[in-house]
Amino acid sequence: MKKNHIYALALAVLGISCNAYSGMRTGNTIVATDHGLVQGVQNGEVTSYKGIPYAQPPVGELRWRAPQPANPWDSVLQAKEYGNDCLQAPFPGDSSQMDNGMSEDCLFLNVWKPAHPSRALRPVMVWIHGGGFVNGGSSAPTYDGTSFAEKGVVMVSFNYRLGRFGFFAHPALTAAQEEPVLGNYGFMDQIAALKWIKENIAQFGGDPNQVTVVGESAGGMSIHALLTSPLAKNLFDRAIIQSGSGRLNFSGRYLDKESPSGEAPAEVAGTLFAEKFNINGEGSDALDALRALPAEDIVSGLNMMNMGGDPTYSGPMIDGKLVTAHPQDIYSSGPALSIPVLVGATTAEIPVMSPFSSFPETVDEALAIFGPFRSEIARYAYGVEETTPVMGLGLNIIRDTGMVEPARFVMKEAEKQGQPVYGYRFGYVADSLKPTSDGAAHASDIAYAFNTLQAQYHSDVTESDQAMADMVHQYWVNFVRYGNPNGSNLPYWSQYRSWNENLMMFSNNGVNDSGTVRDPWELRLDLVESIQ
């Protein structure tokens, strides 16, 4: 019998629950997990637990191995501070900068729960952070789960391996066959965290059968990988996907063979990386040398600003077991979208997945991507005038191709599979940024969903900003609770119907102008869909 189960059994014999016992001794903050007792911090109506290890440190011989179960501990773990975020190279201007230590030893999770117990288990929200699979971490102040817990939700966030720690292939690893699944170690971490939640969250008052995964950008792309992976079945029950694409999310590389499009195997990127350090061959000596490299050498400055031009980094790959194909292909051919989803994008998305071989130099060149018969329609759909700058038009087409139309694609596929699906477009810009903004930037919806505007904008938060956060946050809370975002005192949000192209528009004019509308970009997204 596991040690913490013995603790719980002893308390039960004494006629005292773990929560009651901890309330007598420590303000109701001790919880028993499968690996030992953890003590959190109560702040008002919320108790938080930070820095709980959900797997062993993936260092030394465990670098590029599947996450191993955390080692049990004897004393009460003081879960009062975030654990290390995963090692990475930060970049200037990152809107989710962490103020925390970083290390290769980073597989920690955090829990926020209502401070007072409930007779019924509470719904659970699990946050998967973004950052292009090379940046980010759970300690960013914007990701604080206090507001969710204040609304009766148990919220969990976690770290997962990034960059070459999380996504790496090399012939020596393939030859060693240490694991049945190779390459996508970051996704393996996510699955391990979800399994930990399934096994332990009831001890925190959360319902393991009512889990909603929420992710933005790479976090949303991760949800697509999990939805379509045979190794993540039955680990969650609903999903919110914020700016997570949904078509060709990954590089397209296969782990150890050329892709149908001719892209080199992920092993080629790993081999090029090893050669930078004079590591050659495919045997155990090469693998030992790779694992002996200092962690900083594995990073080698890789971040979101330079990863696209780095031939030594593959990113997530099609490994054949965890990721078996692009989500787009699976959604189009099977019932992978078998749960309620809420999905959308912002109005000034990050430009990814360009359809252009090179950036267009003229407006006509930009519109030519749609073909000779559609270019005039595109001129109308994108509101092209004589003064329209080619830079802005080209960016809008790239944004639509990479994020906005793929979100609509996911809505359509979920609807086909008979699942409740709610679509949105986030267009609100904080008042302090309105004078210089051309729309709601990628990731700008996060602080509204979490109701953490103060962490993002500090003293610049206005009443209009806060009103928008109150509304968006409540929609997210309702969806986590019920699989439906609607509730009292909120504009009605109707389920997406492809024949009606309806979505919730969070308007730049504020709460009073927000509501369900027919997609104003319907025509331009139809054009983009024709070239996807």
C-alpha positions as CSV (number, residue, x, y, z in Angstrom):
1,M,0.0,0.0,0.0
2,K,1.3,3.5,-0.9
3,K,2.5,5.5,2.0
4,N,0.0,8.4,1.6
5,H,-2.8,5.9,1.5
6,I,-1.6,4.6,4.8
7,Y,-1.8,8.2,6.1
8,A,-5.3,8.6,4.8
9,L,-6.4,5.2,6.2
10,A,-5.0,6.1,9.6
11,L,-6.9,9.4,9.7
12,A,-10.1,7.5,8.6
13,V,-9.7,5.0,11.4
14,L,-9.5,8.0,13.8
15,G,-12.7,9.2,12.3
16,I,-11.1,12.4,10.8
17,S,-10.9,13.2,7.1
18,C,-7.7,14.5,5.7
19,N,-9.3,17.9,5.2
20,A,-10.7,18.1,8.7
21,Y,-7.3,17.0,10.1
22,S,-5.4,19.6,8.2
23,G,-8.0,22.2,9.1
24,M,-7.3,21.5,12.8
25,R,-3.6,21.7,12.4
26,T,-2.7,23.9,9.4
27,G,-5.7,25.8,8.3
28,N,-7.1,23.1,6.0
29,T,-4.2,23.1,3.6
30,I,-2.8,19.5,3.8
31,V,-3.8,17.1,1.0
32,A,-2.7,13.5,0.5
33,T,-1.4,12.6,-3.0
34,D,-0.3,9.3,-4.4
35,H,3.3,10.3,-3.6
36,G,3.0,12.0,-0.2
37,L,1.4,14.8,1.7
38,V,1.4,18.4,0.3
39,Q,0.8,21.6,2.2
40,G,-0.5,24.6,0.4
41,V,-1.2,28.3,1.3
42,Q,-4.7,29.7,2.0
43,N,-5.3,33.2,0.8
44,G,-8.8,34.4,1.4
45,E,-11.3,31.9,-0.1
46,V,-8.6,30.1,-2.2
47,T,-5.9,27.5,-1.3
48,S,-3.0,27.1,-3.7
49,Y,-0.5,24.3,-4.0
50,K,2.5,25.1,-6.2
51,G,5.6,23.1,-7.3
52,I,4.2,19.6,-6.9
53,P,6.4,17.2,-8.8
54,Y,4.3,15.0,-11.1
55,A,7.3,13.1,-12.5
56,Q,10.9,12.5,-11.7
57,P,13.4,15.2,-12.9
58,P,14.1,14.4,-16.6
59,V,17.8,14.8,-16.3
60,G,20.9,12.6,-16.8
61,E,19.8,9.2,-18.0
62,L,16.2,10.4,-18.0
63,R,16.9,13.1,-20.6
64,W,14.8,12.1,-23.7
65,R,13.0,9.4,-21.8
66,A,9.3,9.2,-21.1
67,P,8.4,10.9,-17.8
68,Q,8.8,8.5,-14.9
69,P,6.5,8.5,-11.8
70,A,7.6,11.0,-9.2
71,N,9.5,9.5,-6.2
72,P,7.5,9.5,-3.0
73,W,8.4,11.7,-0.1
74,D,8.2,11.1,3.6
75,S,7.7,14.6,5.2
76,V,5.0,17.0,4.2
77,L,5.9,18.8,1.0
78,Q,5.7,22.6,1.3
79,A,3.9,23.5,-1.9
80,K,4.1,27.2,-1.5
81,E,6.3,28.3,-4.4
82,Y,6.3,27.5,-8.1
83,G,8.8,24.8,-9.1
84,N,11.3,25.6,-11.8
85,D,9.9,26.5,-15.2
86,C,11.5,24.5,-18.1
87,L,14.8,25.7,-19.4
88,Q,14.6,28.0,-22.4
89,A,15.9,31.2,-23.9
90,P,13.5,34.0,-23.2
91,F,13.0,36.7,-25.7
92,P,12.2,40.5,-25.4
93,G,8.5,41.3,-25.6
94,D,7.1,38.0,-24.5
95,S,3.7,38.9,-23.0
96,S,3.9,35.9,-20.6
97,Q,7.3,36.4,-19.1
98,M,7.9,34.3,-16.0
99,D,9.5,35.7,-12.9
100,N,10.8,32.3,-11.8
101,G,13.8,30.0,-11.9
102,M,14.4,27.8,-14.9
103,S,15.9,24.3,-15.0
104,E,15.9,21.1,-16.9
105,D,14.4,19.7,-13.7
106,C,10.9,21.3,-14.3
107,L,8.1,18.8,-14.3
108,F,5.9,20.5,-11.6
109,L,2.3,21.3,-11.4
110,N,0.1,23.7,-9.5
111,V,-3.4,23.5,-8.0
112,W,-5.8,26.2,-7.0
113,K,-9.0,25.1,-5.1
114,P,-11.8,26.7,-3.1
115,A,-10.6,26.9,0.5
116,H,-13.8,25.5,1.9
117,P,-14.8,21.9,1.2
118,S,-17.9,20.9,-0.7
119,R,-20.1,17.8,-0.5
120,A,-19.8,17.4,-4.2
121,L,-16.6,17.2,-6.2
122,R,-15.9,20.3,-8.3
123,P,-15.2,20.7,-12.0
124,V,-11.5,20.8,-13.0
125,M,-9.8,23.1,-15.4
126,V,-6.3,22.2,-16.7
127,W,-4.2,24.9,-18.3
128,I,-1.6,24.1,-21.0
129,H,0.5,27.1,-21.6
130,G,1.7,28.3,-25.0
131,G,5.0,29.6,-26.3
132,G,5.7,27.9,-29.6
133,F,6.8,24.7,-27.8
134,V,10.1,26.5,-27.0
135,N,9.0,29.2,-24.5
136,G,6.6,29.6,-21.6
137,G,5.9,28.2,-18.2
138,S,3.1,27.8,-15.7
139,S,4.5,30.5,-13.3
140,A,3.5,33.5,-15.5
141,P,1.4,35.8,-13.3
142,T,-1.3,36.0,-16.0
143,Y,-1.9,32.2,-15.5
144,D,-2.8,32.5,-11.8
145,G,-5.8,30.3,-11.1
146,T,-7.3,32.3,-8.1
147,S,-10.3,33.7,-10.0
148,F,-11.3,30.2,-11.2
149,A,-11.1,28.8,-7.7
150,E,-13.1,31.7,-6.4
151,K,-15.9,30.6,-8.8
152,G,-15.8,27.0,-7.6
153,V,-13.4,25.5,-10.1
154,V,-10.3,23.4,-9.2
155,M,-7.7,24.8,-11.6
156,V,-4.4,23.0,-12.5
157,S,-1.4,24.2,-14.5
158,F,1.8,22.4,-15.3
159,N,5.1,22.6,-17.1
160,Y,6.2,20.4,-19.9
161,R,9.6,20.0,-21.6
162,L,10.3,22.6,-24.3
163,G,12.6,22.9,-27.3
164,R,15.1,20.1,-27.8
165,F,14.4,18.8,-24.3
166,G,10.7,18.2,-25.3
167,F,10.9,17.4,-29.0
168,F,14.0,15.6,-30.2
169,A,14.9,12.7,-32.4
170,H,18.3,11.2,-33.2
171,P,19.3,7.8,-34.8
172,A,21.0,6.9,-31.5
173,L,17.8,7.3,-29.6
174,T,15.9,5.3,-32.2
175,A,18.5,2.5,-32.1
176,A,18.5,2.3,-28.3
177,Q,14.7,1.8,-28.2
178,E,14.6,2.7,-24.5
179,E,10.9,3.7,-24.9
180,P,8.0,2.4,-27.0
181,V,7.3,6.1,-27.9
182,L,10.0,8.4,-29.1
183,G,10.4,12.1,-30.0
184,N,7.5,14.0,-28.5
185,Y,8.6,14.1,-24.9
186,G,6.8,17.3,-24.2
187,F,3.5,15.7,-25.2
188,M,4.4,12.7,-23.0
189,D,4.8,15.1,-20.1
190,Q,1.3,16.5,-20.8
191,I,-0.2,13.0,-20.8
192,A,1.6,12.2,-17.5
193,A,0.3,15.4,-15.9
194,L,-3.3,14.5,-17.0
195,K,-2.9,11.0,-15.6
196,W,-1.6,12.5,-12.3
197,I,-4.7,14.8,-12.3
198,K,-7.0,11.8,-13.0
199,E,-5.5,9.9,-10.0
200,N,-5.1,12.7,-7.5
201,I,-7.4,15.6,-8.1
202,A,-10.3,14.2,-6.0
203,Q,-8.1,14.7,-3.0
204,F,-8.2,18.4,-3.8
205,G,-11.9,18.4,-4.2
206,G,-11.9,18.1,-8.0
207,D,-13.9,15.7,-10.1
208,P,-11.6,13.5,-12.2
209,N,-14.6,12.8,-14.5
210,Q,-15.2,16.5,-15.2
211,V,-11.9,17.7,-16.6
212,T,-11.7,20.5,-19.1
213,V,-8.3,21.2,-20.8
214,V,-7.7,24.8,-21.8
215,G,-4.8,25.9,-24.0
216,E,-3.6,28.8,-26.0
217,S,-1.3,28.8,-29.1
218,A,1.1,25.9,-28.6
219,G,-1.2,24.9,-25.7
220,G,-4.1,24.8,-28.0
221,M,-2.1,22.9,-30.6
222,S,-1.2,20.5,-27.8
223,I,-4.9,19.9,-27.2
224,H,-5.3,18.9,-30.8
225,A,-2.5,16.5,-30.4
226,L,-4.1,15.0,-27.3
227,L,-7.6,14.9,-28.9
228,T,-6.2,12.8,-31.8
229,S,-3.7,10.7,-29.8
230,P,-4.6,7.1,-29.0
231,L,-2.4,7.5,-25.8
232,A,-4.6,10.3,-24.3
233,K,-8.0,8.6,-24.4
234,N,-10.4,9.4,-21.5
235,L,-8.1,11.8,-19.8
236,F,-10.4,14.9,-20.2
237,D,-14.0,15.6,-21.0
238,R,-14.2,19.1,-22.6
239,A,-11.7,21.5,-24.3
240,I,-11.2,25.2,-24.8
241,I,-8.8,25.9,-27.6
242,Q,-7.6,29.5,-27.9
243,S,-5.7,30.4,-31.1
244,G,-4.6,26.8,-31.4
245,S,-4.8,26.4,-35.2
246,G,-6.2,22.9,-36.0
247,R,-4.9,22.1,-39.4
248,L,-1.1,21.5,-40.0
249,N,-0.1,22.3,-36.5
250,F,3.3,20.7,-36.6
251,S,6.3,20.9,-38.9
252,G,5.2,17.8,-40.8
253,R,8.4,15.9,-40.0
254,Y,8.2,12.2,-39.4
255,L,10.4,10.9,-36.7
256,D,12.7,8.6,-38.8
257,K,11.5,8.8,-42.4
258,E,10.8,11.4,-45.0
259,S,7.3,12.9,-45.0
260,P,5.0,12.6,-48.0
261,S,5.7,16.2,-48.7
262,G,9.4,15.5,-48.9
263,E,10.4,17.1,-45.5
264,A,13.4,15.5,-43.9
265,P,13.0,13.3,-40.9
266,A,13.2,14.8,-37.4
267,E,16.3,12.6,-36.9
268,V,18.1,14.8,-39.5
269,A,17.6,17.9,-37.3
270,G,18.9,15.9,-34.3
271,T,21.9,14.7,-36.2
272,L,22.7,18.3,-37.3
273,F,22.4,19.4,-33.7
274,A,24.7,16.6,-32.5
275,E,27.3,17.5,-35.2
276,K,27.6,21.1,-33.8
277,F,29.2,19.5,-30.8
278,N,31.3,16.9,-32.7
279,I,29.0,14.1,-31.7
280,N,28.7,11.6,-34.5
281,G,27.4,8.0,-35.0
282,E,24.3,6.2,-34.0
283,G,25.5,4.0,-31.1
284,S,25.4,4.3,-27.4
285,D,28.5,6.4,-27.3
286,A,26.7,9.1,-29.2
287,L,23.7,8.9,-27.0
288,D,25.8,9.1,-23.9
289,A,27.6,12.2,-25.3
290,L,24.3,13.9,-26.1
291,R,23.0,13.3,-22.6
292,A,26.3,14.6,-21.1
293,L,25.9,17.9,-22.9
294,P,25.3,20.9,-20.5
295,A,21.6,21.8,-20.5
296,E,22.5,25.3,-21.8
297,D,24.0,23.7,-24.9
298,I,20.7,21.9,-25.5
299,V,19.0,25.2,-25.5
300,S,21.6,27.0,-27.6
301,G,19.5,30.2,-27.7
302,L,16.5,28.6,-29.3
303,N,13.3,30.6,-28.8
304,M,10.2,31.7,-30.7
305,M,12.0,34.5,-32.5
306,N,14.6,32.2,-34.2
307,M,13.1,28.7,-34.2
308,G,11.8,28.9,-37.7
309,G,15.2,29.2,-39.3
310,D,17.0,26.7,-37.1
311,P,17.6,23.4,-39.0
312,T,18.8,21.7,-35.8
313,Y,15.3,21.9,-34.3
314,S,12.3,19.8,-35.5
315,G,9.6,20.7,-33.0
316,P,6.7,18.3,-32.5
317,M,6.7,15.4,-35.0
318,I,4.6,12.5,-36.3
319,D,6.1,9.7,-34.3
320,G,3.5,7.0,-35.3
321,K,2.3,6.2,-31.8
322,L,1.5,9.3,-29.8
323,V,1.1,11.6,-32.9
324,T,-0.1,9.4,-35.7
325,A,-1.0,12.2,-38.3
326,H,-1.8,15.9,-38.5
327,P,-5.0,16.7,-36.5
328,Q,-6.5,18.1,-39.7
329,D,-6.3,14.7,-41.4
330,I,-7.7,12.8,-38.4
331,Y,-10.6,15.3,-37.8
332,S,-11.6,15.0,-41.5
333,S,-11.7,11.2,-41.4
334,G,-12.8,10.2,-37.9
335,P,-14.6,11.0,-34.6
336,A,-11.7,12.5,-32.8
337,L,-13.7,15.6,-31.8
338,S,-16.0,13.6,-29.6
339,I,-16.3,16.1,-26.7
340,P,-17.8,19.6,-26.3
341,V,-15.4,22.3,-27.5
342,L,-15.1,26.0,-27.3
343,V,-12.7,27.4,-29.9
344,G,-11.6,30.7,-31.4
345,A,-8.9,33.2,-32.3
346,T,-8.1,36.9,-32.0
347,T,-8.5,39.6,-34.7
348,A,-4.7,40.3,-35.1
349,E,-3.3,36.8,-34.8
350,I,0.3,35.8,-34.9
351,P,1.4,35.3,-38.6
352,V,2.2,31.6,-39.0
353,M,1.9,29.0,-41.7
354,S,2.3,31.4,-44.6
355,P,0.8,30.3,-48.0
356,F,3.3,32.5,-49.8
357,S,6.6,31.2,-51.0
358,S,7.9,34.7,-50.4
359,F,6.2,37.7,-49.0
360,P,4.3,39.5,-51.7
361,E,5.6,42.8,-53.0
362,T,2.3,44.1,-54.4
363,V,-1.4,43.9,-53.5
364,D,-2.1,42.0,-56.8
365,E,0.6,39.5,-55.9
366,A,-0.9,38.9,-52.5
367,L,-4.4,38.4,-53.9
368,A,-3.0,36.1,-56.6
369,I,-2.7,33.3,-54.0
370,F,-6.4,32.8,-54.5
371,G,-6.2,32.2,-58.2
372,P,-7.3,34.4,-61.2
373,F,-11.0,33.9,-60.7
374,R,-11.1,34.6,-57.0
375,S,-8.7,37.5,-56.7
376,E,-11.4,40.1,-57.4
377,I,-13.6,38.4,-54.8
378,A,-10.7,38.5,-52.4
379,R,-10.2,42.2,-53.1
380,Y,-13.8,42.8,-51.9
381,A,-13.5,40.4,-49.0
382,Y,-10.4,42.0,-47.6
383,G,-11.6,45.5,-48.2
384,V,-8.7,46.4,-50.5
385,E,-8.5,50.0,-51.6
386,E,-6.0,52.0,-53.5
387,T,-4.2,52.9,-50.2
388,T,-4.2,49.4,-48.8
389,P,-0.6,48.6,-47.8
390,V,0.6,45.2,-49.0
391,M,2.2,44.5,-45.7
392,G,-1.1,44.7,-43.8
393,L,-3.0,42.7,-46.5
394,G,-0.3,40.0,-46.6
395,L,-0.3,39.7,-42.8
396,N,-4.0,39.3,-42.7
397,I,-4.0,36.5,-45.2
398,I,-1.2,34.7,-43.3
399,R,-3.1,35.2,-40.0
400,D,-6.3,33.8,-41.6
401,T,-4.4,30.9,-43.1
402,G,-2.5,29.9,-39.9
403,M,-5.0,30.6,-37.1
404,V,-8.4,32.1,-37.9
405,E,-9.6,29.7,-40.7
406,P,-8.2,26.6,-38.9
407,A,-10.3,27.6,-35.9
408,R,-13.4,27.6,-38.1
409,F,-12.3,24.3,-39.6
410,V,-12.3,22.8,-36.1
411,M,-15.8,24.3,-35.4
412,K,-17.1,22.7,-38.6
413,E,-15.6,19.3,-37.9
414,A,-16.9,19.2,-34.3
415,E,-20.4,20.2,-35.6
416,K,-20.3,17.3,-38.1
417,Q,-19.5,14.9,-35.3
418,G,-22.5,16.0,-33.3
419,Q,-20.7,17.7,-30.5
420,P,-21.7,21.0,-28.9
421,V,-19.2,23.6,-30.2
422,Y,-19.0,27.3,-29.4
423,G,-16.9,29.6,-31.6
424,Y,-15.6,33.0,-30.8
425,R,-13.4,35.8,-32.1
426,F,-11.7,38.0,-29.6
427,G,-11.4,41.6,-30.8
428,Y,-11.2,43.6,-27.7
429,V,-8.0,45.7,-27.1
430,A,-7.2,47.2,-23.7
431,D,-8.0,50.9,-23.6
432,S,-4.3,51.7,-22.9
433,L,-3.3,50.0,-26.2
434,K,-6.1,51.2,-28.5
435,P,-4.3,54.2,-29.9
436,T,-1.5,52.1,-31.4
437,S,-3.3,48.7,-32.0
438,D,-4.7,47.3,-35.3
439,G,-6.6,44.6,-33.4
440,A,-6.4,42.1,-30.6
441,A,-3.0,40.5,-30.6
442,H,-2.3,36.8,-30.3
443,A,-2.5,35.7,-26.7
444,S,-4.2,38.9,-25.6
445,D,-7.4,37.0,-24.6
446,I,-5.6,35.0,-21.9
447,A,-5.7,37.7,-19.2
448,Y,-9.4,38.2,-19.8
449,A,-10.2,34.5,-19.6
450,F,-8.2,34.2,-16.4
451,N,-9.4,37.6,-15.0
452,T,-5.8,38.6,-14.4
453,L,-5.7,42.0,-16.1
454,Q,-3.8,43.6,-13.2
455,A,-0.9,41.2,-13.8
456,Q,-0.9,42.2,-17.5
457,Y,-1.7,45.9,-17.5
458,H,-1.2,47.0,-13.9
459,S,-2.7,50.4,-13.2
460,D,-3.8,50.9,-16.8
461,V,-6.8,48.7,-16.4
462,T,-10.0,50.6,-17.0
463,E,-13.6,49.9,-16.1
464,S,-14.3,48.8,-19.7
465,D,-11.3,46.5,-19.6
466,Q,-12.5,44.9,-16.4
467,A,-16.0,44.5,-17.6
468,M,-14.8,42.6,-20.6
469,A,-12.6,40.3,-18.3
470,D,-15.6,39.7,-16.1
471,M,-17.7,38.6,-19.0
472,V,-15.0,36.4,-20.8
473,H,-14.0,34.8,-17.5
474,Q,-17.5,33.9,-16.6
475,Y,-18.1,32.3,-20.0
476,W,-15.0,30.2,-19.5
477,V,-16.1,29.2,-16.0
478,N,-19.5,28.2,-17.2
479,F,-18.1,26.0,-20.0
480,V,-15.7,24.3,-17.5
481,R,-18.7,23.6,-15.3
482,Y,-21.4,22.6,-17.8
483,G,-19.9,22.3,-21.2
484,N,-21.9,25.4,-22.1
485,P,-20.7,29.0,-21.7
486,N,-24.1,30.5,-21.1
487,G,-25.4,31.8,-17.8
488,S,-27.4,34.6,-16.2
489,N,-26.5,38.2,-17.0
490,L,-24.5,37.2,-20.0
491,P,-25.3,37.8,-23.7
492,Y,-26.5,34.5,-25.2
493,W,-23.9,32.5,-26.9
494,S,-25.4,30.1,-29.4
495,Q,-23.8,26.9,-30.6
496,Y,-21.9,27.2,-33.8
497,R,-23.8,26.1,-36.9
498,S,-22.0,26.0,-40.2
499,W,-25.1,27.1,-42.2
500,N,-25.3,30.2,-40.0
501,E,-21.5,30.9,-39.5
502,N,-22.4,32.3,-36.0
503,L,-19.8,33.1,-33.4
504,M,-19.4,35.2,-30.2
505,M,-17.7,38.4,-31.1
506,F,-15.9,40.1,-28.2
507,S,-16.0,43.5,-29.6
508,N,-13.3,46.2,-29.4
509,N,-16.2,48.6,-28.4
510,G,-16.7,46.7,-25.2
511,V,-19.2,44.5,-23.5
512,N,-22.3,46.3,-24.7
513,D,-21.4,45.7,-28.3
514,S,-20.4,42.1,-27.8
515,G,-22.6,39.1,-28.7
516,T,-23.4,36.4,-31.2
517,V,-23.0,37.5,-34.8
518,R,-22.7,36.0,-38.3
519,D,-18.9,35.9,-38.9
520,P,-18.0,39.2,-40.6
521,W,-15.0,37.4,-42.2
522,E,-17.0,34.6,-43.6
523,L,-16.2,35.4,-47.2
524,R,-12.5,35.8,-46.7
525,L,-12.3,32.6,-44.7
526,D,-14.1,30.8,-47.5
527,L,-11.4,32.0,-49.8
528,V,-8.7,30.8,-47.4
529,E,-10.4,27.5,-47.0
530,S,-10.2,27.0,-50.8
531,I,-6.4,27.1,-50.7
532,Q,-5.8,25.1,-47.5
